[in-house]
Amino acid sequence: MTDNYSPEDEIIPQAIRKLTPGRLVIASHNMGKVREIAELLGPHGMEPVSAGALGLPEPEETGTTFIANAELKALAAADLSGLPALADDSGLCVEALGGDPGIFSARWAGVDKDFSLAMRLVHEALEAKGPDAGRDAHFICALALAWPDGHVEAFEGRVDGRIVWPPRGDKGFGYDPIFQPLEHSITFAEMDPAAKHAMSHRADAFRQLVETVF
């Protein structure tokens, strides 16, 4: 211990907060995402309600990481609703594109959230890299659970795979039709939803959340 040590120098871990059954705001206006999160929460006694159903605005995502944007959205929804709120910030990261579209995954779909456009932009960007460009990619999902008093618990999940073209399947949403997870021959959009839930980036983050807060 050094001579200038004081107890205030210690970093005291924040106590983990448990989530009790009841209403929980899903801080998203993306109904595919809301539906998927609601299905994952079903067994835990929660009553999910979307931010859209409550008329809550979508805050500007100014964070530079998935975690930062998830926390921003969760805190805004918890503050405005007076309820615990869960936010997801997720995206597709393509190694040959330097990690793009990354945190800008939704923005690549434009103001109309046209993911057919977003997928084509990914394909065209890879084609522009030439025939030797790799197709390795991964999905990241950051979850932030916030309470109205500002307490936050955050988690991050990942699943690795590769980009395929043309898009295949109609069961997913977002970039699912062009993402084929490792050791599988079908895309997320071709999978039965239960199979995807068992292995996705969102499922990985949810496992961490469930183990921590329930």
Residue pairs with C-beta under 8 A, 6 or more apart in sequence:
14 151
16 153
16 212
16 213
17 147
17 151
17 153
17 213
18 213
18 214
19 46
19 84
19 145
19 213
19 214
21 44
21 45
21 46
21 47
22 45
22 46
22 47
23 46
23 47
23 49
23 83
23 84
24 41
24 46
24 47
24 48
24 49
24 83
24 84
24 85
24 86
25 48
25 49
25 50
25 51
25 54
25 56
25 77
25 78
25 81
25 83
25 84
25 85
25 86
26 33
26 34
26 37
26 38
26 48
26 49
26 50
26 51
26 85
26 86
26 87
27 51
27 56
27 73
27 74
27 76
27 77
27 85
27 86
27 87
27 88
28 34
28 37
28 50
28 51
28 52
28 73
28 87
28 88
29 50
29 51
29 52
29 58
30 113
30 173
31 50
31 52
32 172
32 173
32 174
33 88
33 90
33 173
34 48
34 50
34 52
36 173
36 193
36 197
36 202
37 48
37 86
37 88
37 202
38 48
39 193
39 197
40 197
40 202
40 203
40 206
41 48
41 86
44 210
44 214
51 58
51 77
51 81
51 85
54 81
56 76
56 77
56 80
56 81
57 80
58 73
59 72
59 73
59 76
61 69
61 72
61 73
61 89
61 103
62 69
62 72
63 69
63 71
63 72
63 89
63 103
64 103
65 103
65 142
66 89
66 90
66 91
66 103
66 140
66 141
66 142
66 156
67 89
67 142
67 144
67 154
67 156
69 89
69 103
69 142
70 87
70 88
70 89
70 142
70 143
70 144
70 154
71 87
71 144
71 146
71 152
71 154
72 87
73 85
73 87
73 89
73 144
74 85
74 86
74 87
74 144
74 145
74 146
74 152
75 85
75 144
75 146
75 150
75 152
77 85
77 87
77 146
78 84
78 85
78 146
78 147
78 148
79 148
81 148
82 148
83 148
84 145
84 146
84 147
84 148
85 145
85 146
86 143
86 144
86 145
86 146
87 143
87 144
87 146
88 141
88 142
88 143
88 202
88 205
89 103
89 141
89 142
89 144
90 105
90 139
90 140
90 141
90 142
90 201
90 202
91 101
91 102
91 103
91 104
91 105
91 106
91 139
91 140
92 101
92 102
92 105
92 122
92 137
92 138
92 139
92 174
92 175
92 179
93 99
93 100
93 101
93 102
93 137
93 138
93 139
93 140
94 100
94 101
94 122
94 125
94 126
94 135
94 136
94 137
94 163
95 134
95 136
95 137
95 138
96 126
96 129
96 133
96 134
96 135
96 136
97 122
97 125
97 126
97 129
100 125
101 107
101 108
101 118
101 121
101 122
105 118
105 174
105 175
106 113
108 117
108 118
108 121
108 122
109 115
109 117
109 118
110 117
110 118
115 173
115 174
115 175
116 167
118 174
118 175
119 167
119 175
119 177
119 178
122 163
122 175
122 178
123 163
123 165
123 178
126 133
126 135
126 163
135 162
135 163
135 164
136 160
136 162
137 160
137 161
137 162
137 163
137 179
138 158
138 159
138 160
138 161
138 201
139 158
139 159
139 161
139 175
139 179
139 200
139 201
140 156
140 157
140 158
140 201
141 156
141 157
141 158
141 200
141 201
141 202
141 204
141 205
142 154
142 155
142 156
142 205
143 154
143 155
143 156
143 157
143 202
143 205
143 206
143 208
143 209
144 152
144 153
144 154
144 155
145 152
145 153
145 154
145 209
145 213
146 152
153 209
153 212
153 213
155 205
155 206
155 208
155 209
155 212
156 205
156 208
157 200
157 201
157 202
157 203
157 204
157 205
157 206
157 207
157 208
158 201
158 204
159 181
159 199
159 200
159 201
159 204
160 181
160 182
161 179
161 180
161 181
161 182
161 184
162 179
162 180
162 182
163 178
163 179
163 180
164 178
164 179
164 180
164 187
165 178
167 177
167 178
167 187
167 189
168 177
168 178
168 186
168 187
168 189
168 190
169 176
169 177
169 186
169 187
169 188
169 189
169 190
169 191
170 177
170 189
171 188
171 189
171 190
171 191
171 192
171 193
171 196
172 187
172 188
172 189
172 191
172 196
176 187
176 188
176 189
176 196
177 187
177 188
177 189
177 190
178 187
179 187
179 188
180 186
180 187
180 188
181 188
181 199
184 191
188 196
188 200
196 203
197 203
